[in-house]
Amino acid sequence: WKPLRVHRDGLYRLWLGGKTPLWQAKSIAGGSSITDTFTRADSNLNGSTSSDGQFTWTEVLCTGFTVASNQCSSQSNTNESEARAEFDLATDDHYGQCDVVSIDSGGNAQGGPVCRFAAAASTYYLHRAVIVTGSSLNDHRLSKSDAGTLTDLGTDATDVAAGEVLKVQADGDQISAYRNGSLLIGPITDTLIAGNLRCGIWALTSGSVTVVLDNFVAADLAAG
């Protein structure tokens, strides 16, 4: 017999063999979820505790993220900044999400949420908003980082807009990017990254440009 468990669609199913469940019902959402509104005293993001009190942040690459005015900003002079939320979700079928409050257009400015972030490496899936003034880039990209090597899985030409909500989601080998609650890129099949249970945020800035993020959320798909 298959065990009673919550499925990705939020239903419990009782199996007695075969392909058809004997019983199914809507469950109270399972899985885990975490949030950070960055509502706290100004400080470096590295080592700070989330607003929900469930985790701390680790800046894996550079220390460009700071908590300022109850938001998270990055200004790291042509460097990538990666920050991992040190909390294991229940499964690797999950999403990371954040608001892009503002993103400067005076140089190279990029930012967005990360999912399936490895516990000890720069390996993850990423949805990034991209504005590069010199090359007229203004778009969104679904990317993966394999030990720091960034590769785009898909792109969408929709212009970046201040205040947009970006989400990156992994469901098995189906990787997707959402903008303001609607699917923007994907699902795209990719099998490189599996088993990682953490999420985070990412940014790249050059010179004096700044990316400001807020309202970070990460949750298992079963959490609803």
C-alpha positions, 0 to 999 in steps of 0.5 A: 500500500502507498502511505498516506501523504500530502501531494503537491496539489495539497490533497491527501490520498489513501491508496489500496493499490492500483492507479486510482486512490480509494479516498482523497481530501483537501488537507490543511497545507503542509510543508514549511514556509519562511518570510523576511520583511527586513523590518529591523534596525539597519545592519549588514544582512550577513548574520541577521535574523529574519523578521519571522525569527525562523532563520539567519542570513549568510552572505555566500558571495561578497557582503553587498547586502544591507538592511536599511529602512526596513528593506534589503539593498545591494550596492557592491560595485560590479560584484554579485551578491548572494545571500542564503536563508539558513532554513531547510524547507521540507522538500526540494519542490519549493519556491523563493520570492521577493519584491523588487522595490527598485532597480537603478537604470544607470549601469548594470543592475540585476536582482531577484529570488533564488531557490534550491540553494545548496547548503555549501556552494553557489548552486541554485535556480534564480529569477533575475530582473536585468537592466544594463543601460549601456547595452539597452538590456531590460528584461527577465531571466530564469537562470541556474548557477552551477558552483558559481557559473551562471547560465540562462534557461530562458528569457522574457522581454518584459521590462522591469518595473519597480515594485514587481514581485518575482518568484522562482519555482522548482517542481521536480525537473520543471523550473519556472519564473513568475512575475506578479503572480503570473507565469513568465518563463517556463516551465523549463526542464532541467535536472542539474540541481536537485535535493537542495532545501534552501532559498535566498536572494541575489543581486549584481550591481555596478558602480553607484547603482542600487537594487532594493529588495523586500518581502522575501518568502520561501515555501514548499509547494505543498504549503500552498 
